[in-house]
Amino acid sequence: MSAENMEVRWFRSHFSPAVHLYRDGQDQYVEQMPEYQERTELLKDNITNGRVSLRIRDIRPSDNGSYVCFFQSGVSYENAILELQVEGLGSAPVISVEGHQDGGIRVVCRSAGWYPQPEAQWRDLQGQLLPSASEKISPESNGLFQTEIATVLTEESNQKVSCSVRTPRLSLERQSAISIAELFFPRVSPWMVALGVILALLAVLIPLASYCFWRQHRAKDKLQAELRWRCAQIYAVDVTLDPDTAHPKLVLSEDRKCVRLGDTRQDLPDNPERFDTYVFVLGAEGFVGGRRYWEVEVGDKTEWILGVCRESVIRKGQVTLSPVNGFWVMWLRDGGYEALTSATPLPVSVRPSRVGIFLDYEAGEVSFYNVTDRSHLFTFTDTFSGKLHPYFSPGLNAGGTNAAPLIICPVPAQAGGNLGP
């Protein structure tokens, strides 16, 4: 029957938008899928006999799959499913010789523009399959595939070979051949044997020399880091904790040198200086210039945060620990050490039981040292303004080894004592 006044809809997995829609006697493009715009045409020569065809131009890999043809007249409708299989015939294989390998010659066959993934094979003159040394099929940006297959030809094997690439369903195929003259195959000579021995010795000696150089370079870096740490100790200062800034769950010692996380929240005045959301406490001393150094015993704690912050940082509510917000700190958390820039992981070979913090205000640097093995951990570089205070947090977990306090330790007298900037 005539479909001239019916709705004729071609669609994929969803009824709308459609691949192509005919309704009210004309094509409708408002509901058309974007990827089919200006690519479809409904052939209506036999529409009065109830026959319509859909033409799709510029076929793409994404066109592969199921299509539904849907007719509707009033409340009556019928549909049928069509499976469209797309295959792309790629370029003619290009064969290249890429040097010697395993006593033979490595040849590589490449071809692009196939869909779906093609099959590639090497064959000899008699049509026998040759083993491949490597094979790789990779997608291109347009959804097609390119293939690369290699084999190694020896003097004993047939020197004329062909490479064929074909589609898996229709077996559309392209083929290229190559012939390699006998003189190109490698010959073993005394000079080659001697060269092989020399190369084997070099393969052993070069890594050994590189390792020795690396050990020497590492020892030099470690010595320089220790010298910087020793110089930083010259600027040791006496740091104490400021109870007016301590979160109510933090417990401070009488000498204000230790802080630990308590089990309950204390009833303390909610003064403007006090942190009310995170378990932070600041040093009572503020610095607006010069160089300062102090050390903190962290022991076997599994969580802690140390560093410096601006006096003007947000103390109420949520805050992100970053230099942008006035915090230059590092932490131990979930078994890893990080500098809180954009979460920079720190490689630590020896677990620090004591951490040294060095502030060089004018140079804009905050450095962290592992006092346990005298190594450098990390250095922030920035521009400082306003007063800076030492910053401490014993972590959120009050159980196990993390129940131990953070302890501000005196710097040994031989380090230089408590000097000014």
N, C-alpha and C positions, 0 to 999 in steps of 0.2 A: 504493500500500500504506500501511497505518497507520504513522504516525510517533510514536505515543503512547509507545512504549518506546525510541525512538531519542534520540540527542543531536542537538539542533538548535542551531546556533550562527550568529549574525550577527556579522560582524567587519569591520574596515576593513583597513588595510595589514598589521596583525599579527594572528596567530591568537589570541593572548592578550595582554592582556585583551580581552574581547569587548564588542561593543555590547549584545548580549543573549544569554543562554545558557539553554537548556532541557535538563535531563538528569535521569535517574532519575524521570521523571514529574512534575517540578516545575521552576519557574524558579530559577536559581542566580545569586545576585548578588555572590558573593565575587570572581569574576573579571571583574566588569563595569568598564568604563572609567569613571573618576570623572565625566567630562563628560556621561555618559548616565544617571547614577543618578537614579531617580525620574522619568525622562522616557520610558521605553520600556514597551511592553506587547506580549506575544505573543498574538495572536488564535488560539485553538485550536478554534474551532467545527467546523472541518473537518479536524482533525488525524488522525482515523481514516481519512480519505481521502487522507492524505499532503499536505495543504495547510495551511500556516501563514502568517500575515501578521504583519509587524512594524509596530507603530504608534509613531511618534516624536512626542512632544508638544513644544511650546515650541521650534519650529524656529529654529535659529541659522545664521549664515553658515558656521560651522565644520562644519555637517552636510553641506555640499556635497561631492560626490565619489562614489567607488566603495564599494560594500558587497558582501560575499560571503555568500551563504546556503549553509550547510554542513550536510548530513545524514550521520550515521554510525550504522551498526548493526553491531556486532561489528567485524570487520575491513574491512567494506565501507563506502564513503562516496561521496558525490557532492556537487558544489557548482555554484553558478551566480553570475554577477556581475551586479549591478544598478548603474546610474549614476543617482544622485540629483542633480537640478539644483535648487538653491534660488534663488528670486528674491524680493526684497522690494519691495513697492510703497510708495514713500515718500509724504511729505506733499504736499498741493497746493502748487504754486509760489506764492511770495509775491513780488510785484513792487514795487519801491520806486524813487522818483525821487531821484537823488543829485546833482543840480546840472547846471550847464552844462559842456560839453566840446566843443571843436573846432567852435564855432558851432551846436551842437545841444544836446540834453538827454540826459544819461546815465541810462539805466534799468538796474536790476539785478534779476535773477530768482534766487531762492534756494529750494532744496528739500532736505530731509534724510530719512534713513531708507531709503535704497535699497540693494539688493544684486542682482547685482554692480554695478560702476561703471555709472551710467546715461549716457544720451545726452541732451543738452539743446540746444534750437534756438529761435531767434527767427524768426517768420514774420509777414508783413504780412497785410492783409485778404484778399488774393487767394491766400494760401497760399505765396507766394514766400519763399524763405530770405533772411534778413537777415544781413549780416556781423556777427560778434561783436567787440566791443572787447577783451574779455578773457574767459577761461574757466578755472575752477579746480574740480577734484574732489579732495576730501580725505577721509580716513578718520575715522570717529568712534570713540569709545572702545569701543563695543559691536560693532565689526567692520563696521557699515554705512557707507554713504557719503553725503556731502552735496555738492551741486553749486552752483556760483555762475557765472552767465553774464551778461555785460553787453553792451549795444549802445548806439549813439548815434543818436538820432532827430533828423532835421533837418526844417525847415519844408517842404521840398520833398518829403520822403518821406511815406509813408502814416503818419498820426498814430495809427492804431489798430493795435496789434500784439498778438501772443499769444506766450507762452512755454510750450513743451511739454517735459516730461521723461519718458523712457520707459526700460524695461528692454531690454537688447540682444537677449535670446533670444525671449521671449514677446510683446515689444512692448506690455507693459502701460504705460499712459500716464496722466499727469495734466497738466492744462493750465489756464493762467490768462491773462487778457487785460487790457490797459490802453489807455485812450484819453486823449490829451493835447490840450488846447485850444490853438488857435493863439496866443493871447495869451501863453502861457508861453515861447514861443521867443524867443531873444535878438534884439534889434535893435541895429544898429550906429549910434551917434550920435556927434556931435563930442565930447561929453563922454567917451564911451568911448574914442575915439581919443586924446584928451589923457591920460586915465588910463593907457592902454596905454604912451604915451611916458614918463610919469612912472614907471610901474612898471619899464620897461626901464632907465631911468637909475638907479633905486634898486637894480636887480639888479646893476648894475656898481659903484655907489658903496659899497654895504654890504659886499660882499666885500673891496673895496679898503681900506675903513676897518678892517674886521676884521683884515686882514693887517697893516696898520700897527700896530694895537693889539697883535697877537700879537708882532710884531717888538720893540716897546717892552717888552712884558712879558718876552719871552725875554732881552733885553739886561739887564733889571733882575735877573732870576733868575741870570743868569751873573755879574753883578757881585757879588751877594750870596754866591754860591758861592765866588767868588775871595776875597772878604773873609774868609769862614769859613776858607778854606785858609790865608790869610796869618796869621790869628790862631792857627791850629793850629801853624804853623811856629815860633811863639814858644817852644813847649814841646819843641823838638828835643832828642833825647838821643843819646848814643853807644851804638849797639847792636852787639854782636859775637855770633858764632855759638858755640854750646856743642858741642864735638866729642864729649862723652860721650853726647849725645842723637842724634847723626847716624846714619842708616841706613848699613850697611857699604858700600853702593854709592855714597854721596855723597863727593865730594872737596872738602875745605875748603882755602882758601888759608892761608898762614902767618899773615897778620894777622887771620884769621877774619872777613873781610868778604865773601868770595865763596864760593859753593857751586855745584857743577855735578854732573851725573849721570855717574859713571864707567862704563867698559865692563865691569868685573869687580867682584865682591864682595870687599871687603878682609877680611883676617883680623883682626878687632877683638874685644876682650873683650865678651861679652854681658852687660853690666852692666844693672841694673834700669832705668836712665834711657834706654837706647837703644831707638829704634824698630826692630823687626826685620822688619816686613812691608811697610810703606809707606815711600817715600823722603822722610821728614820730617826736619827738624832745627829745634831751638828756639834762640831767643836766650838768651845766658847770663844776661842781666839779667831779673829778675822784678819785677813791680810789684804793690803791694798798695794803691795809692791814687794820687791826683793825676792829672796829665795828661801824656801822653807822645806824641811824634811822631817818626817816622823815615821815610826814603825808600829805595826799592829800585829799582835799574835793571833793567828786564826786557828792554830792547832790542827785537829782532825775534823773540824766542822765541814759539813756537806753543803752549806749555803752561807754566803756572805756577800756584801757589797761595800766597796771602799772607794774613796776618791775625794773630790772637792766639788763645791757648788757655790753659786752666787748667793749672797745674803737675801736677795730679792726673789728667790724661787717661790713658786706656789706651794703653800703648806696645807691648804684645805682641799679635800676632794681628790679627784683623779689627777695624776701627773705622769708624764712619760719621761724616763731618764734618758736624756740626750743632751749634747752640747747646745742644741738650739734652745732648749728649755733651761739652760744654765747648769747642767750636771756633766761633769767629766769623771766618769766612774767606770770600774770594771767589776765583774761578779764571778762567783762560782755558783753554778746552778745546774741541776740534772747531770752532774759529773763533768761538766765542761766549763772552761774559762772563756769569757767574752769581754771585749771592750765595747761599751754601749755607745757606739757611733751609729752604725746601722747593723748592730749585732755582728761584730767582727770576731770570729773564733780565734783563740790564741793557742798556739802549739806549746804545751808545757810538758817537758820530759820529766822533771822532778817536782813533785807536789810541794808547794810552798807551805811551811808551817808558820812563817812570818813574812809579811809583805811590807815593803818600804814605799812611801809615796813622796815624790819630790816635786815641788811647785816652783817654777821659775816664771814669775809674774811678767817681767818685762819681755822675756823671750816668748811668752805665750805657750808654755809647755807644762804638761802634767805627766810625769813619768812614774811607772810602776816597776818595782824590782822584786825578784824572788830572793829574799835574804838567805833562804836555806842553801841554795847553790850559787848565790851571788850573780844571778843572770838578769838580763833586762827582759821585762814582759811586754810592755807597750808604752807608747808616748802619744798623748793627744797634742795637737798643735792648733792653736786658736788665738784670738785676740781678746784679752780680758778687760773688763771695765767693772768698776764698783768693788765692793769688798767680797772676798772669797773665804769660805769656811771649810775645814775638814768635814767629811761626810762619812757616816757609819750606818750599817744595817746588819744585824746578826742573822737575817733570813726569817722566813715564815714558819719553818718547821722547828718546834720546840722539843722534839723527841730525839733519843739516841745521842750520837756524838755531836749533833747540832745544838744540843742543850748547853754546850760550853759557851762561855762568853767571848766577845772580842776584847782584847786587852791592849791598851796603848802602852808600849814598852819603852823604857829608857834606852837611848842609843849608847853603845859602849863608849867610854871616855876616850879610848884611843882613836875613835872616829873623828874627833875634833871638838866634841862638846857642844854646848848650846850657844851658837854664834848668831849674830844678826845677819842682815842681808849683805 
